[in-house]
């Protein structure tokens, strides 16, 4: 696998962990909170480095997360189940 592919896989794995950490009992996490956690763990994290202007665009493109817009505003994300989970 290429270095870029390894970086991508590692970054998304870390992001999934941040979603898990930030999520409530219902499994949903506020996207802004997840982004803050990700930047604390990986200060050089920036969705623009992945080719996306916004974090929400990156999350949608990854297709690893469920996404909901809440009536109170903001996006909520949840990890999709992996095969075998």
Secondary structure, 3 states (H helix, E strand, C coil): CCHHHHHHHHHHHHHHHHHHHHCCCCCCEEHHHHHHHHHHHCCCCCHHHHCCCCHHHHHHHHCCEEEEECCCCCEEEEECCCCCC
